[in-house]
């Protein structure tokens, strides 16, 4: 998902430079929320895209927080129990 997100940032950056059709900010945020936040962070830093818009950065950091919090919850004993109830073999993810 990160690779896809980074590619979307690159496509949107080029579109911005050429004044053509753009990828919506909400779509970029959804990609980040669905696990593409590392690619979004790299896209912002490496491509210098959407890095100066404060409101965009705040929402991006919110998607990072949500993803990391969800991962932490799933790695907790309660999260592991929930995954076991759902039939997900999470032993390969455990420390």
C-alpha positions as CSV (number, residue, x, y, z in Angstrom):
1,X,0.0,0.0,0.0
2,X,2.9,2.3,0.7
3,X,4.2,1.9,-2.8
4,X,0.8,2.7,-4.3
5,X,0.5,5.7,-2.1
6,X,4.0,7.0,-3.0
7,X,3.1,6.6,-6.7
8,X,-0.1,8.5,-6.2
9,X,1.9,11.3,-4.6
10,X,4.3,11.4,-7.5
11,X,1.4,11.4,-10.0
12,X,-0.3,14.2,-8.1
13,X,2.9,16.2,-7.9
14,X,3.4,16.0,-11.7
15,X,-0.2,16.9,-12.3
16,X,0.2,20.0,-10.0
17,X,3.3,21.1,-12.0
18,X,1.4,20.6,-15.3
19,X,-1.8,22.2,-14.1
20,X,-3.8,19.1,-15.0
21,X,-6.2,16.7,-13.3
22,X,-5.3,16.1,-9.6
23,X,-5.8,13.3,-7.1
24,X,-8.1,14.6,-4.4
25,X,-6.6,15.2,-0.9
26,X,-9.2,12.9,0.6
27,X,-8.1,10.0,-1.6
28,X,-4.5,10.6,-0.6
29,X,-5.6,10.5,3.1
30,X,-7.6,7.3,2.6
31,X,-4.6,5.7,1.1
32,X,-2.6,6.7,4.1
33,X,-5.3,5.5,6.5
34,X,-5.4,2.1,4.7
35,X,-1.8,1.5,5.5
36,X,0.0,3.6,3.0
37,X,1.2,6.2,5.5
38,X,4.9,5.3,5.1
39,X,4.7,6.0,1.4
40,X,2.8,9.2,2.1
41,X,5.5,10.3,4.5
42,X,8.2,9.5,1.9
43,X,6.2,11.2,-0.8
44,X,6.0,14.4,1.3
45,X,9.7,14.4,2.1
46,X,11.2,13.1,-1.1
47,X,8.9,14.7,-3.6
48,X,8.3,17.8,-1.4
49,X,4.6,17.4,-2.2
50,X,1.9,18.5,0.2
51,X,4.6,19.3,2.8
52,X,3.8,23.0,3.3
53,X,0.0,22.6,3.7
54,X,-0.4,22.5,7.5
55,X,-4.0,21.1,7.5
56,X,-2.9,18.3,5.2
57,X,0.1,17.4,7.4
58,X,-2.1,17.3,10.5
59,X,-4.5,14.8,8.9
60,X,-1.6,12.7,7.7
61,X,-0.1,12.5,11.2
62,X,-3.6,11.6,12.4
63,X,-3.6,8.6,10.0
64,X,-0.2,7.6,11.3
65,X,-1.4,7.8,14.9
66,X,-4.5,5.7,14.0
67,X,-2.4,3.0,12.2
68,X,0.2,2.8,15.0
69,X,-2.5,2.7,17.7
70,X,-4.4,-0.1,15.8
71,X,-1.2,-2.1,15.5
72,X,-0.5,-1.7,19.2
73,X,-4.0,-2.7,20.1
74,X,-3.7,-5.8,17.9
75,X,-0.4,-6.7,19.4
76,X,-1.8,-6.5,23.0
77,X,-3.1,-9.7,24.7
78,X,-6.7,-8.6,24.1
79,X,-6.0,-7.9,20.5
80,X,-4.3,-11.3,20.1
81,X,-7.3,-12.9,21.7
82,X,-9.6,-11.1,19.3
83,X,-7.5,-12.2,16.3
84,X,-7.6,-15.8,17.6
85,X,-11.4,-15.6,17.9
86,X,-11.6,-14.4,14.3
87,X,-9.4,-17.3,13.2
88,X,-6.4,-15.2,12.3
89,X,-3.0,-16.9,13.0
90,X,-1.1,-14.0,14.5
91,X,1.7,-16.0,16.1
92,X,4.0,-15.0,13.2
93,X,3.5,-11.3,14.2
94,X,4.1,-11.8,17.9
95,X,7.5,-10.6,19.3
